[in-house]
């Protein structure tokens, strides 16, 4: 394993819409790129399979607000989702690495 | 939504994996709208499509012989015990998610009103009586078909329910837990009372004729195949 890849870290947050969003991810400490990510919780996304596309699409994305937000926006463009917003999901992902620092 | 004919399928009590398999079977194999009414042959926790099994107390569920199944719909973990569960499947539905929840939940609200309860729709997907949640619902859309399923709580063992669910760390404050516990309630009616009221309300709200039917051997075989190949597998349960 690349020594710069952090171990899997997890953070759970309640969005202002009352839903739980949990992030488990690993990322490269040096480049700040996401290596793997799992997004779980009691929210809704239609169609449901988009979550896998989102998790896949976020791999390799830099842990910076604008990069993350743009990618999430792009992948969820044709989906409907309830329980979180693009901004809150972005912030929870960023909070996950803050917890580590 | 108005329909000429709605098929009514009463499948009795089944284990969690078969209950979820029948719902998925209906989603891909219904031409007419279907109202399915069902129960659980043993207590079961269903987790939402996006949830991790970490959200439930796996060890306690095993100790207490409680089934666990992953749903094809999003939302939170539900402890299925003393309740009536329904599903409504249709190819004719409003495209808006909120609107479709509201319309289909209309049959629940009307049924509860028939039983003397002041039920209200609580967006996005709940029905409340006197401010307490008595019914939670979830939807998926596949194959140009909408499936909404939900539970109408008859009685609730709040302490047991919460002992089986892992409440997230940030919710662990006495006040927050007690708030959540106080938000849920059973309606203290029997399964048969709710079942009859639900059929009547479906006729009233959606119009048309209710036609009772059962799954034939071939259809049951397809459902069993879904149990064996999907809903009872660790691949599906531990998917997320």
Contacts between the chains, C-beta under 8 A, distances in Angstrom:
chain1	res1	chain2	res2	distance
A	12	B	168	4.7
A	12	B	169	6.3
A	12	B	170	6.4
A	13	B	170	6.8
A	14	B	168	7.0
A	14	B	170	5.8
A	14	B	171	6.7
A	20	B	55	7.8
A	20	B	76	7.8
A	20	B	168	5.4
A	22	B	52	6.6
A	22	B	54	7.9
A	22	B	168	7.6
A	38	B	52	7.7
A	38	B	240	6.9
A	39	B	50	7.4
A	40	B	50	5.7
A	40	B	51	5.7
A	40	B	52	4.2
A	40	B	54	7.9
A	40	B	55	7.7
A	40	B	240	5.3
A	41	B	50	5.7
A	41	B	51	6.6
A	42	B	48	5.5
A	42	B	50	7.3
A	42	B	51	6.2
A	42	B	55	7.7
A	42	B	74	7.3
A	42	B	75	5.6
A	42	B	76	3.5
A	42	B	77	7.4
A	43	B	50	6.1
A	43	B	74	6.2
A	44	B	50	7.9
A	44	B	73	7.9
A	44	B	74	3.8
A	44	B	75	6.4
A	44	B	97	7.8
A	44	B	124	7.6
A	44	B	125	7.9
A	44	B	138	7.4
A	44	B	139	7.8
A	45	B	50	7.1
A	45	B	74	6.5
A	46	B	97	6.5
A	46	B	139	7.6
A	46	B	140	7.3
A	46	B	141	6.0
A	47	B	140	7.9
A	47	B	141	7.0
A	47	B	142	7.5
A	48	B	49	4.8
A	48	B	50	7.3
A	48	B	72	7.2
A	48	B	73	7.7
A	48	B	74	6.4
A	48	B	140	6.4
A	51	B	49	7.9
A	51	B	50	5.9
A	51	B	240	7.9
A	80	B	97	5.5
A	82	B	97	7.0
A	82	B	124	5.5
A	83	B	74	8.0
